[in-house]
Amino acid sequence: MSKIVILGAGISGHTAASHLRKKLGKEHEVLVVSPTHNFQWFPSNIWVGTGKMKAKDVIFPLEPLYKRKGIGYKQAKAVSFHPEGNAQETKGFVKVEYVYGEKRGTQEIVNYDYLINATGPKLAFDLTEGLSPATNKVYSVCTYDHAAHASEALHKLINEIKKSDKKVKILIGTGHAKATCQGAAFEYILNVEKELVSFGVRDKVEVTWISNEYELGDFGMDGMLLDYGGINMRSKDLIEMVFEDRGINWILGAAVTKVEDGILHYENLDGEYKTENFDFGMLIPAFSGHGFQAFDKNDNEITEKLFKGFMIVDADYTQRPYEEWTVQDWPETYQNPSYKNIFAPGIAFAPPHSISKPRKSKNGTDITPAPPRTGMPSGITAKLVADNIIDSIKSGKESLHHKGSMGNMGAACIASAGFGLTKGSGVSITTYPIVPDYVKYPNTGGRDIKKTFGDIGLAGHWVKLSLHYAFIWKAKMRPFWWLIPE
């Protein structure tokens, strides 16, 4: 019998647990350890943040589902990693601390044969002074609670605008020089703008995008050349067209350093220190590792063998000039090289380098988006990790036949604005590969132009809405859930 422990119950952790339980016999134990008691479908937090959905529409409790499906569950957080065991424990284990109920605050050792670190990111609001959600007029949509608070504040502002001729400003984008997840902020700004129109107050609001991107449409992927209606168009031009059509202003190359009550401070690539006044803001924070420590069997610290901020996997972390980075640097199996029974899919793995070209301000400040690993990449990498563990258990020897590098993996992003079957529009972008391959595709910006395309229209909105219900069905492991791709 093998015991597989999964840390985290987000998209990666839940996906891995689902496939492991479906494909392994009951004699094998699948255990999820997560501090959260709900699964949440993160992409739909955008609609929670504009009041089009309630929190209950994007979450469901994990424990009852796992109990029905034969998946173990502990509502606890990982504290430390002990891949070699110690004097008392012969097997590798993680030390966890319960965060709820009678055991709250107590620690426990959890042994494993295989460990999947799917803890995702720490939402590092603290790396930007004053960025804490629901303070200083700035909000977040990174969790369903954050998004609900954002919706409440947004609609309170809208009601105030209705009663006054006062002009107000809304700022949406990234809240740190190295933030990622620009796509979520992009979708939110489109939905907020649509909400202002629907309430008849758009003419009283200045809507501004602020981002650490060098150009619009960078999205932490160095932008892309895509097919748009049969013509080649840069993502920069597509997003610029979308913003101009909606009267959205933009500030780029911005490293937000501090937020005060309605005042945002930032440094730009020219080395200038500037401020923006605002009445409502939503800024994506930096993502960081959780600061885990690791110890060997003699209790000596070996954190550097497992973590480089996020978890070290089968990537090439050699420091080289940007021009020498290649798609071969990126991991394929998400296996830790020092401990072969530990894996880290999704956001939990340490990327070897940025995808966007690194840039510094004239003051030497790094202002570069971190690589995106949310959504499709999280689900795909979690499934392949699960499949490799399943094959290894069934064959009785290590099997790593399932591989998937972000250098040969595509991703689709649909930013929907509005809600309902007849009201809304979707900006759809599909890119292949996520990490550009300049050797294979030298003339089209490192991407396959036949698989990299963009579109705008109601159809994309329908797809986005359909995907919400499809993935909630999949996450709840309802009949034939496995037929829905990651």
Buried (B, 14 or more C-beta within 10 A) or exposed (E): EBBBBBBBBBBBBBBBBBBBBBBBEEEBBBBBBBBBBBBBBBBBBBBBBBBBBEBEBBBBEBBEBBEEBEBBBBBBBBBBBBBBBBEEEEBBBBBBBBBEEEBEEEEBBBBBBBBBBBBBBBBBBEBBBBBBBBEBBBBBBBBBBBBBBBBBBBBEBBEEBEEEEEEBBBBBBBBBBBBBBBBBBBBBBBBBBBBBBBBEBBEBBBBBBBBBBBBBBBBBBBBBBBBBEEEEBBBBBBBBBBBEEBEBEBBBBBBBBBBBEBBBBBBBBEEEEEEBEBBBBBBBBBBBBBEBBBBBBEEEEBBEBBBBBBBBBBBEEEEEEEEEBBBBBBBBBBBBEBBBBBBBBBBBBBBBBBBBEBBEBEEEBEBBBBBBBBBBBBBBBBBBBBBBBBBBBBEEEEBBEBBBBBBBBBBBBBBBBBBEEEEBBBBBBBBBBBBBBBEBBEEBBBBBBEEBBBBBEBEBBBBBBEBBEBBBBBBEBEEEBEEEEB
